């Protein structure tokens, strides 16, 4: 029996099936090859990018940068100084007001003079001699008492409103922040890469250690530590300034009040000698009669005191004016103990690090202006830091 001969339709369908299978096989093979190539491509490391050579900064450019840093330091110093002097003007004005309102009326009052007579007599009985310098010990003790009264009635209330220690801290903070603001755009202005500029700042000392064990700090560390007192070297600097001022506190006042005490002590001793008879009579009579004798003697003293009081006030006012002038010199103008001592130490150290002492730095533009501060508002350690509110994008704001 012969096999059936396939028809044309069957042959066509058979050929189509074979072609379709071949197409599927080729497609699958292509996908596998593409996947393998993709995997191999991902596994092959890309060649590292070519590193651009470091930009060379010429020595003359670095000298210009150093000169600008010195000029920015000078501008920041002047602005912070104006700010501090304005605050200390308010402090001195309050010292004078309290002297006129409290200390002068108290000291020149009749009953205060009587009380001082009693204290001098007590000192005389207790000491009865002179100190190592040949001065009457009662005069020395009276001077110490008057100094305490002046501090309690004048200096302490004035410092509760405007504290020189706080002025020192705030003025130094203002200097640091103004300097940081000026240095912010300096790399772009001179075409210096910021990384190289920051390395330059790291090599400039800003705070020198007082002892080998004490911390020091570079200009970069100073500008990038906010608040600045988080930097141990900066906190140590402020503490040294506070201790130096504490050792000299009221020194000029003591020196200037001592003549007052000396004159008062001698005058009071003379008065006690004159009134000794009335005091002895009062003690002998005793009771109501003794009180009448004492009051009569006091009345005569009161009349004499009223006549002498204007002269006493004028002498005291002259002495206090001289004492206040010395206090101003110590608290403001003295480079070691004044409110600008912290700024001076920072600026001097930066200048030494820059090696810019050979030329006077040119004024830095734009000029830095100190913020306004109202005269009527008190300034104390509880007030908000007046240097806050500066732009957050300058170096050091975190």
VOBADO-442492 format. One record per residue (C-alpha): residue in three letters; residue number from 0; x, y, z. Coordinates in pm, 1 decimal, padded with zeros to 6 digits. Example, Ala and Ser with C-alpha at 12.3 -4.5 7.8 and 13.67 -1.06 7.14 Angstrom:
2
(r 'ALA' 0 (01230.0 -00450.0 00780.0))
(r 'SER' 1 (01367.0 -00106.0 00714.0))
// end
This chain:
398
(r 'UNK' 0 (00000.0 00000.0 00000.0))
(r 'UNK' 1 (00146.4 00338.8 -00097.6))
(r 'UNK' 2 (00191.9 00619.9 00152.1))
(r 'UNK' 3 (-00044.0 00910.0 00111.0))
(r 'UNK' 4 (00102.7 01199.1 -00079.7))
(r 'UNK' 5 (00087.4 01525.9 00120.2))
(r 'UNK' 6 (-00117.2 01798.6 -00025.7))
(r 'UNK' 7 (00016.3 02145.4 -00103.8))
(r 'UNK' 8 (-00151.4 02295.9 00200.8))
(r 'UNK' 9 (00012.6 02049.9 00434.2))
(r 'UNK' 10 (00354.6 02118.7 00286.9))
(r 'UNK' 11 (00312.4 02490.9 00332.9))
(r 'UNK' 12 (00206.4 02456.0 00695.1))
(r 'UNK' 13 (00504.2 02232.9 00765.2))
(r 'UNK' 14 (00750.9 02481.2 00617.0))
(r 'UNK' 15 (00596.5 02769.4 00811.1))
(r 'UNK' 16 (00633.4 02579.8 01137.0))
(r 'UNK' 17 (00999.0 02510.9 01072.4))
(r 'UNK' 18 (01067.5 02878.2 00987.9))
(r 'UNK' 19 (00885.9 02997.6 01298.0))
(r 'UNK' 20 (01086.6 02768.8 01521.1))
(r 'UNK' 21 (01409.7 02883.1 01364.6))
(r 'UNK' 22 (01309.0 03246.2 01420.8))
(r 'UNK' 23 (01230.6 03183.4 01787.5))
(r 'UNK' 24 (01562.1 03005.3 01833.2))
(r 'UNK' 25 (01758.7 03289.0 01677.5))
(r 'UNK' 26 (01572.4 03547.6 01883.6))
(r 'UNK' 27 (01640.6 03359.1 02206.8))
(r 'UNK' 28 (02006.2 03322.8 02115.0))
(r 'UNK' 29 (02032.1 03696.9 02046.3))
(r 'UNK' 30 (01875.8 03779.9 02383.4))
(r 'UNK' 31 (02120.8 03552.8 02566.1))
(r 'UNK' 32 (02416.1 03708.0 02387.1))
(r 'UNK' 33 (02290.5 04060.3 02463.7))
(r 'UNK' 34 (02240.0 03972.5 02831.5))
(r 'UNK' 35 (02589.9 03828.3 02858.4))
(r 'UNK' 36 (02738.9 04133.9 02696.3))
(r 'UNK' 37 (02543.9 04356.5 02935.7))
(r 'UNK' 38 (02666.8 04165.4 03239.8))
(r 'UNK' 39 (03022.3 04170.5 03118.4))
(r 'UNK' 40 (02995.8 04541.6 03047.7))
(r 'UNK' 41 (02877.3 04616.4 03403.8))
(r 'UNK' 42 (03152.1 04405.9 03555.5))
(r 'UNK' 43 (03423.8 04584.1 03362.5))
(r 'UNK' 44 (03547.4 04888.3 03568.5))
(r 'UNK' 45 (03533.0 05222.1 03397.6))
(r 'UNK' 46 (03864.3 05398.1 03357.4))
(r 'UNK' 47 (03920.6 05660.0 03632.2))
(r 'UNK' 48 (03854.8 06017.5 03526.3))
(r 'UNK' 49 (04156.0 06225.4 03460.0))
(r 'UNK' 50 (04235.5 06442.7 03763.2))
(r 'UNK' 51 (04272.4 06807.0 03686.1))
(r 'UNK' 52 (04608.2 06943.1 03794.2))
(r 'UNK' 53 (04599.8 07159.8 04108.9))
(r 'UNK' 54 (04573.3 07528.6 04029.0))
(r 'UNK' 55 (04900.2 07704.2 04099.2))
(r 'UNK' 56 (04864.0 08019.5 04309.2))
(r 'UNK' 57 (05150.6 08260.9 04274.6))
(r 'UNK' 58 (05335.9 08410.8 04568.6))
(r 'UNK' 59 (05216.3 08757.2 04472.6))
(r 'UNK' 60 (04853.9 08639.3 04486.9))
(r 'UNK' 61 (04906.2 08491.8 04833.0))
(r 'UNK' 62 (05061.2 08822.4 04941.4))
(r 'UNK' 63 (04750.3 09003.0 04821.0))
(r 'UNK' 64 (04535.2 08753.0 05010.2))
(r 'UNK' 65 (04737.4 08809.9 05328.7))
(r 'UNK' 66 (04713.3 09185.9 05288.3))
(r 'UNK' 67 (04336.0 09159.4 05249.4))
(r 'UNK' 68 (04308.8 08942.0 05559.7))
(r 'UNK' 69 (04507.5 09199.8 05757.7))
(r 'UNK' 70 (04288.8 09480.6 05623.8))
(r 'UNK' 71 (03969.6 09287.0 05703.4))
(r 'UNK' 72 (04099.0 09228.9 06056.6))
(r 'UNK' 73 (04164.4 09601.1 06097.7))
(r 'UNK' 74 (03815.7 09691.9 05972.0))
(r 'UNK' 75 (03650.3 09437.0 06200.8))
(r 'UNK' 76 (03857.6 09567.7 06493.7))
(r 'UNK' 77 (03751.6 09927.7 06433.7))
(r 'UNK' 78 (03382.9 09837.1 06411.1))
(r 'UNK' 79 (03393.9 09622.2 06724.6))
(r 'UNK' 80 (03585.1 09897.5 06906.0))
(r 'UNK' 81 (03319.6 10155.8 06819.7))
(r 'UNK' 82 (03054.2 09920.1 06945.7))
(r 'UNK' 83 (03234.7 09850.9 07274.6))
(r 'UNK' 84 (03315.7 10217.0 07339.0))
(r 'UNK' 85 (02952.6 10308.1 07285.1))
(r 'UNK' 86 (02844.2 10058.9 07547.9))
(r 'UNK' 87 (03113.2 10170.7 07791.8))
(r 'UNK' 88 (03006.0 10532.1 07741.5))
(r 'UNK' 89 (02667.3 10423.1 07873.1))
(r 'UNK' 90 (02832.7 10244.3 08165.8))
(r 'UNK' 91 (03037.7 10550.7 08260.7))
(r 'UNK' 92 (02733.8 10774.9 08232.1))
(r 'UNK' 93 (02547.3 10546.9 08472.0))
(r 'UNK' 94 (02843.9 10548.0 08714.2))
(r 'UNK' 95 (02836.5 10926.8 08725.7))
(r 'UNK' 96 (02460.5 10932.5 08775.6))
(r 'UNK' 97 (02475.3 10687.7 09065.2))
(r 'UNK' 98 (02760.4 10884.1 09219.8))
(r 'UNK' 99 (02551.8 11201.9 09214.3))
(r 'UNK' 100 (02228.3 11032.2 09318.9))
(r 'UNK' 101 (02358.3 10796.8 09586.3))
(r 'UNK' 102 (02722.0 10803.8 09692.2))
(r 'UNK' 103 (02782.1 11180.0 09724.1))
(r 'UNK' 104 (02458.0 11245.1 09923.0))
(r 'UNK' 105 (02533.3 10944.7 10142.1))
(r 'UNK' 106 (02893.2 11036.0 10215.9))
(r 'UNK' 107 (02832.8 11405.8 10277.5))
(r 'UNK' 108 (02523.1 11346.5 10491.0))
(r 'UNK' 109 (02539.6 11455.4 10853.7))
(r 'UNK' 110 (02456.5 11118.9 11005.2))
(r 'UNK' 111 (02703.0 10940.9 10778.5))
(r 'UNK' 112 (02974.4 11172.4 10904.5))
(r 'UNK' 113 (02870.4 11093.0 11260.5))
(r 'UNK' 114 (02879.7 10722.5 11184.4))
(r 'UNK' 115 (03223.3 10756.8 11028.0))
(r 'UNK' 116 (03338.4 10931.3 11346.4))
(r 'UNK' 117 (03231.4 10628.3 11546.1))
(r 'UNK' 118 (03408.7 10393.2 11303.9))
(r 'UNK' 119 (03730.7 10596.7 11322.2))
(r 'UNK' 120 (03717.5 10587.5 11701.1))
(r 'UNK' 121 (03663.2 10213.2 11687.8))
(r 'UNK' 122 (03951.3 10168.3 11445.6))
(r 'UNK' 123 (04171.5 10378.6 11670.1))
(r 'UNK' 124 (04095.2 10163.7 11972.1))
(r 'UNK' 125 (04138.1 09843.2 11774.9))
(r 'UNK' 126 (04455.6 09922.1 11581.4))
(r 'UNK' 127 (04615.7 10200.6 11779.9))
(r 'UNK' 128 (04913.8 10226.6 11552.0))
(r 'UNK' 129 (05029.6 10245.6 11193.0))
(r 'UNK' 130 (05071.6 09996.3 10910.9))
(r 'UNK' 131 (05401.2 09888.2 10757.7))
(r 'UNK' 132 (05419.5 10202.1 10542.0))
(r 'UNK' 133 (05393.6 10437.4 10835.8))
(r 'UNK' 134 (05029.3 10530.4 10766.3))
(r 'UNK' 135 (04764.7 10546.6 11031.8))
(r 'UNK' 136 (04588.4 10208.3 11031.8))
(r 'UNK' 137 (04253.8 10376.0 11096.3))
(r 'UNK' 138 (04291.7 10569.3 10769.3))
(r 'UNK' 139 (04363.2 10247.7 10578.8))
(r 'UNK' 140 (04061.8 10074.4 10725.5))
(r 'UNK' 141 (03834.5 10370.9 10655.8))
(r 'UNK' 142 (03955.3 10375.7 10295.0))
(r 'UNK' 143 (03862.1 10008.4 10257.7))
(r 'UNK' 144 (03518.5 10077.9 10405.5))
(r 'UNK' 145 (03455.5 10369.5 10165.8))
(r 'UNK' 146 (03570.8 10157.2 09872.6))
(r 'UNK' 147 (03317.8 09887.4 09965.7))
(r 'UNK' 148 (03041.7 10144.7 09990.4))
(r 'UNK' 149 (03130.9 10293.5 09653.1))
(r 'UNK' 150 (03129.7 09951.4 09489.9))
(r 'UNK' 151 (02794.8 09861.0 09648.2))
(r 'UNK' 152 (02623.8 10192.6 09572.5))
(r 'UNK' 153 (02774.4 10272.6 09230.5))
(r 'UNK' 154 (02982.4 10008.8 09053.0))
(r 'UNK' 155 (02765.9 09703.0 09113.9))
(r 'UNK' 156 (02432.5 09864.4 09011.0))
(r 'UNK' 157 (02597.1 10009.2 08699.7))
(r 'UNK' 158 (02740.8 09669.3 08606.9))
(r 'UNK' 159 (02400.4 09506.4 08644.8))
(r 'UNK' 160 (02287.5 09721.7 08351.8))
(r 'UNK' 161 (02608.9 09721.7 08147.4))
(r 'UNK' 162 (02864.6 09462.0 08253.3))
(r 'UNK' 163 (03219.5 09532.0 08126.8))
(r 'UNK' 164 (03291.8 09157.9 08124.3))
(r 'UNK' 165 (02994.6 09100.4 07895.1))
(r 'UNK' 166 (03100.4 09393.6 07677.2))
(r 'UNK' 167 (03440.5 09225.5 07638.0))
(r 'UNK' 168 (03282.0 08899.8 07528.1))
(r 'UNK' 169 (03031.5 09060.7 07292.8))
(r 'UNK' 170 (03287.0 09290.7 07130.4))
(r 'UNK' 171 (03526.3 09000.0 07071.5))
(r 'UNK' 172 (03244.7 08789.9 06924.3))
(r 'UNK' 173 (03152.5 09078.9 06696.0))
(r 'UNK' 174 (03512.2 09106.2 06574.6))
(r 'UNK' 175 (03521.1 08734.4 06490.4))
(r 'UNK' 176 (03190.0 08742.8 06304.0))
(r 'UNK' 177 (03274.7 09054.3 06104.6))
(r 'UNK' 178 (03609.4 08904.5 06009.9))
(r 'UNK' 179 (03442.7 08580.0 05900.1))
(r 'UNK' 180 (03197.1 08773.4 05686.0))
(r 'UNK' 181 (03474.6 08966.0 05511.5))
(r 'UNK' 182 (03679.9 08652.3 05442.9))
(r 'UNK' 183 (03385.0 08466.5 05290.8))
(r 'UNK' 184 (03420.5 08603.5 04936.8))
(r 'UNK' 185 (03798.8 08635.1 04937.6))
(r 'UNK' 186 (03881.0 08309.4 04746.2))
(r 'UNK' 187 (03653.7 08407.6 04457.7))
(r 'UNK' 188 (03786.5 08764.4 04455.0))
(r 'UNK' 189 (04147.0 08646.9 04417.6))
(r 'UNK' 190 (04077.7 08337.6 04207.9))
(r 'UNK' 191 (04209.4 08102.3 04476.3))
(r 'UNK' 192 (04052.2 07755.8 04518.5))
(r 'UNK' 193 (03859.7 07743.1 04844.8))
(r 'UNK' 194 (04039.8 07429.3 04959.0))
(r 'UNK' 195 (04376.4 07603.6 04926.1))
(r 'UNK' 196 (04240.5 07915.4 05093.5))
(r 'UNK' 197 (04115.9 07714.0 05391.2))
(r 'UNK' 198 (04452.3 07540.2 05421.2))
(r 'UNK' 199 (04604.1 07887.0 05428.8))
(r 'UNK' 200 (04375.3 07982.8 05720.0))
(r 'UNK' 201 (04468.3 07663.1 05902.7))
(r 'UNK' 202 (04831.3 07773.0 05895.3))
(r 'UNK' 203 (04761.9 08116.0 06049.8))
(r 'UNK' 204 (04760.0 08113.1 06433.5))
(r 'UNK' 205 (04481.1 08317.0 06592.1))
(r 'UNK' 206 (04506.5 08226.3 06962.0))
(r 'UNK' 207 (04839.8 08155.0 07125.2))
(r 'UNK' 208 (04845.9 07920.3 07421.6))
(r 'UNK' 209 (04923.9 08097.6 07749.1))
(r 'UNK' 210 (05102.1 07787.4 07881.5))
(r 'UNK' 211 (05234.4 07470.7 07715.0))
(r 'UNK' 212 (04931.7 07279.7 07846.0))
(r 'UNK' 213 (04677.9 07540.3 07732.5))
(r 'UNK' 214 (04500.6 07506.8 07396.0))
(r 'UNK' 215 (04573.3 07720.2 07092.8))
(r 'UNK' 216 (04375.0 07770.8 06772.4))
(r 'UNK' 217 (04422.5 07862.2 06407.8))
(r 'UNK' 218 (04231.0 08130.1 06222.8))
(r 'UNK' 219 (04035.0 07857.1 06042.4))
(r 'UNK' 220 (03926.6 07699.7 06373.8))
(r 'UNK' 221 (03830.1 08038.0 06515.3))
(r 'UNK' 222 (03609.4 08130.2 06218.2))
(r 'UNK' 223 (03442.4 07787.5 06194.7))
(r 'UNK' 224 (03353.6 07743.8 06563.5))
(r 'UNK' 225 (03008.4 07885.5 06633.4))
(r 'UNK' 226 (02944.3 07994.4 06891.7))
(r 'UNK' 227 (03307.8 08085.9 06933.6))
(r 'UNK' 228 (03318.7 07996.7 07304.5))
(r 'UNK' 229 (03282.3 07629.7 07208.6))
(r 'UNK' 230 (03644.7 07650.6 07100.3))
(r 'UNK' 231 (03853.1 07569.0 07411.1))
(r 'UNK' 232 (04127.1 07818.2 07320.6))
(r 'UNK' 233 (03872.7 08098.9 07279.9))
(r 'UNK' 234 (03699.3 08020.1 07609.8))
(r 'UNK' 235 (04040.3 08012.1 07779.7))
(r 'UNK' 236 (04125.0 08353.9 07633.0))
(r 'UNK' 237 (03808.3 08513.1 07773.1))
(r 'UNK' 238 (03869.2 08352.8 08112.3))
(r 'UNK' 239 (04223.2 08496.2 08126.3))
(r 'UNK' 240 (04088.6 08843.6 08049.3))
(r 'UNK' 241 (03824.7 08812.4 08321.0))
(r 'UNK' 242 (04082.0 08703.9 08578.9))
(r 'UNK' 243 (04316.7 08989.9 08487.3))
(r 'UNK' 244 (04038.5 09245.8 08529.4))
(r 'UNK' 245 (03923.0 09090.2 08856.7))
(r 'UNK' 246 (04270.1 09133.4 09005.3))
(r 'UNK' 247 (04263.6 09504.0 08920.1))
(r 'UNK' 248 (03895.5 09568.7 08989.0))
(r 'UNK' 249 (03832.9 09904.0 09156.6))
(r 'UNK' 250 (04206.1 09964.2 09188.3))
(r 'UNK' 251 (04184.9 10326.9 09071.1))
(r 'UNK' 252 (03883.9 10378.7 09295.2))
(r 'UNK' 253 (04077.8 10261.8 09599.5))
(r 'UNK' 254 (04373.8 10482.2 09510.7))
(r 'UNK' 255 (04155.9 10788.2 09460.8))
(r 'UNK' 256 (03928.2 10733.1 09759.2))
(r 'UNK' 257 (04223.4 10690.4 09993.1))
(r 'UNK' 258 (04285.2 11069.9 10006.0))
(r 'UNK' 259 (03917.4 11113.9 10094.5))
(r 'UNK' 260 (03953.9 10863.3 10375.0))
(r 'UNK' 261 (04270.9 11027.5 10498.4))
(r 'UNK' 262 (04116.5 11374.0 10510.4))
(r 'UNK' 263 (03795.6 11238.0 10662.4))
(r 'UNK' 264 (03977.9 11038.2 10928.2))
(r 'UNK' 265 (04193.0 11331.9 11040.0))
(r 'UNK' 266 (03896.8 11568.9 11042.9))
(r 'UNK' 267 (03682.2 11323.1 11234.8))
(r 'UNK' 268 (03956.5 11264.1 11487.0))
(r 'UNK' 269 (03976.3 11640.4 11544.3))
(r 'UNK' 270 (03598.8 11654.3 11582.9))
(r 'UNK' 271 (03606.5 11375.6 11840.0))
(r 'UNK' 272 (03866.7 11564.9 12039.4))
(r 'UNK' 273 (03652.8 11880.1 12034.0))
(r 'UNK' 274 (03334.3 11697.8 12130.8))
(r 'UNK' 275 (03502.0 11485.9 12392.2))
(r 'UNK' 276 (03381.7 11709.4 12675.7))
(r 'UNK' 277 (03015.9 11681.6 12573.9))
(r 'UNK' 278 (03048.9 11305.1 12537.2))
(r 'UNK' 279 (03204.6 11272.7 12882.3))
(r 'UNK' 280 (02932.2 11490.6 13036.3))
(r 'UNK' 281 (02659.2 11290.3 12868.1))
(r 'UNK' 282 (02810.4 10966.2 12994.6))
(r 'UNK' 283 (02838.8 11104.2 13349.1))
(r 'UNK' 284 (02482.3 11237.9 13368.8))
(r 'UNK' 285 (02319.2 10950.2 13188.9))
(r 'UNK' 286 (01947.3 10897.6 13126.3))
(r 'UNK' 287 (01731.5 11170.8 12971.8))
(r 'UNK' 288 (01966.9 11449.9 13079.6))
(r 'UNK' 289 (02260.1 11277.4 12910.0))
(r 'UNK' 290 (02052.8 11237.6 12592.4))
(r 'UNK' 291 (01973.4 11612.0 12596.8))
(r 'UNK' 292 (02343.6 11696.7 12628.2))
(r 'UNK' 293 (02427.8 11461.3 12338.8))
(r 'UNK' 294 (02153.3 11606.6 12118.6))
(r 'UNK' 295 (02268.4 11960.1 12195.3))
(r 'UNK' 296 (02623.6 11872.5 12094.3))
(r 'UNK' 297 (02493.3 11700.3 11781.8))
(r 'UNK' 298 (02285.9 12007.7 11695.1))
(r 'UNK' 299 (02589.4 12230.8 11705.8))
(r 'UNK' 300 (02771.9 11974.9 11487.4))
(r 'UNK' 301 (02482.6 11967.5 11241.1))
(r 'UNK' 302 (02492.8 12345.0 11195.2))
(r 'UNK' 303 (02865.9 12339.3 11132.3))
(r 'UNK' 304 (02826.2 12044.5 10896.8))
(r 'UNK' 305 (02558.6 12221.9 10692.4))
(r 'UNK' 306 (02798.7 12512.3 10636.9))
(r 'UNK' 307 (03082.6 12282.7 10532.7))
(r 'UNK' 308 (02877.2 12042.5 10317.6))
(r 'UNK' 309 (02911.0 12231.5 09982.8))
(r 'UNK' 310 (03289.3 12230.7 10015.7))
(r 'UNK' 311 (03286.2 11862.3 10110.2))
(r 'UNK' 312 (03069.8 11777.8 09806.0))
(r 'UNK' 313 (03298.5 11970.3 09571.0))
(r 'UNK' 314 (03606.8 11791.5 09703.7))
(r 'UNK' 315 (03439.0 11453.1 09675.1))
(r 'UNK' 316 (03313.0 11523.4 09323.0))
(r 'UNK' 317 (03660.7 11625.2 09209.3))
(r 'UNK' 318 (03810.2 11310.1 09355.6))
(r 'UNK' 319 (03546.8 11085.4 09195.6))
(r 'UNK' 320 (03598.2 11249.7 08856.2))
(r 'UNK' 321 (03965.9 11159.3 08871.6))
(r 'UNK' 322 (03881.7 10804.6 08983.4))
(r 'UNK' 323 (03634.9 10763.6 08697.7))
(r 'UNK' 324 (03892.5 10883.1 08445.6))
(r 'UNK' 325 (04132.0 10616.5 08569.1))
(r 'UNK' 326 (03858.4 10353.5 08555.8))
(r 'UNK' 327 (03793.3 10444.6 08192.0))
(r 'UNK' 328 (04160.0 10409.3 08112.3))
(r 'UNK' 329 (04171.3 10069.3 08279.2))
(r 'UNK' 330 (03844.5 09930.4 08144.9))
(r 'UNK' 331 (03859.0 10068.9 07789.6))
(r 'UNK' 332 (04201.3 10198.6 07687.6))
(r 'UNK' 333 (04429.6 09952.0 07865.9))
(r 'UNK' 334 (04541.7 09691.4 07608.3))
(r 'UNK' 335 (04579.1 09420.9 07873.2))
(r 'UNK' 336 (04266.7 09463.5 08086.5))
(r 'UNK' 337 (04027.3 09675.0 07877.8))
(r 'UNK' 338 (03717.7 09553.1 07696.3))
(r 'UNK' 339 (03918.6 09551.5 07371.1))
(r 'UNK' 340 (04196.8 09329.6 07507.2))
(r 'UNK' 341 (04049.0 09014.9 07351.6))
(r 'UNK' 342 (04025.4 09176.7 07008.7))
(r 'UNK' 343 (04380.3 09307.3 07034.0))
(r 'UNK' 344 (04520.6 08966.8 07123.0))
(r 'UNK' 345 (04342.1 08799.2 06832.4))
(r 'UNK' 346 (04435.7 09069.5 06579.8))
(r 'UNK' 347 (04799.1 09082.1 06693.0))
(r 'UNK' 348 (04834.6 08706.2 06669.0))
(r 'UNK' 349 (04678.2 08699.6 06321.5))
(r 'UNK' 350 (04907.1 08980.3 06205.1))
(r 'UNK' 351 (05211.4 08793.7 06331.6))
(r 'UNK' 352 (05093.9 08483.2 06147.8))
(r 'UNK' 353 (05051.8 08676.6 05825.6))
(r 'UNK' 354 (05387.7 08846.7 05855.8))
(r 'UNK' 355 (05217.9 09172.5 05759.7))
(r 'UNK' 356 (05394.3 09397.9 06008.3))
(r 'UNK' 357 (05617.5 09548.7 05736.9))
(r 'UNK' 358 (05342.2 09747.2 05567.9))
(r 'UNK' 359 (05040.5 09937.4 05686.8))
(r 'UNK' 360 (04728.9 09749.9 05562.5))
(r 'UNK' 361 (04508.7 09948.5 05327.7))
(r 'UNK' 362 (04143.4 10018.2 05417.3))
(r 'UNK' 363 (03923.3 09725.1 05329.0))
(r 'UNK' 364 (03618.8 09784.4 05110.2))
(r 'UNK' 365 (03333.6 09772.3 05161.8))
(r 'UNK' 366 (03365.4 09933.4 05503.7))
(r 'UNK' 367 (03226.0 09738.8 05795.8))
(r 'UNK' 368 (02982.1 09930.4 06011.3))
(r 'UNK' 369 (02896.4 09838.9 06369.0))
(r 'UNK' 370 (02527.7 09776.0 06437.6))
(r 'UNK' 371 (02324.3 10050.1 06595.9))
(r 'UNK' 372 (02242.6 10017.1 06964.6))
(r 'UNK' 373 (01983.8 10226.3 07150.2))
(r 'UNK' 374 (02109.6 10430.3 07442.1))
(r 'UNK' 375 (01799.9 10374.6 07649.2))
(r 'UNK' 376 (01812.6 09997.0 07649.7))
(r 'UNK' 377 (02020.4 09829.6 07921.7))
(r 'UNK' 378 (02287.0 09580.2 07825.0))
(r 'UNK' 379 (02361.4 09290.6 08053.8))
(r 'UNK' 380 (02445.4 08924.0 08044.1))
(r 'UNK' 381 (02076.6 08833.6 08011.7))
(r 'UNK' 382 (02027.6 09026.7 07688.2))
(r 'UNK' 383 (02033.6 08860.2 07351.2))
(r 'UNK' 384 (02370.5 08851.3 07179.4))
(r 'UNK' 385 (02373.3 09170.0 06965.3))
(r 'UNK' 386 (02597.8 08994.3 06712.3))
(r 'UNK' 387 (02332.0 08737.1 06624.0))
(r 'UNK' 388 (02133.9 08763.1 06306.2))
(r 'UNK' 389 (02425.0 08760.9 06063.2))
(r 'UNK' 390 (02386.0 08571.6 05732.3))
(r 'UNK' 391 (02391.7 08195.4 05781.9))
(r 'UNK' 392 (02608.6 08126.8 05477.5))
(r 'UNK' 393 (02933.3 08277.1 05599.3))
(r 'UNK' 394 (03205.0 08044.7 05733.9))
(r 'UNK' 395 (03136.0 07942.9 06089.7))
(r 'UNK' 396 (02757.4 07932.2 06096.6))
(r 'UNK' 397 (02758.3 07555.1 06115.7))
// end
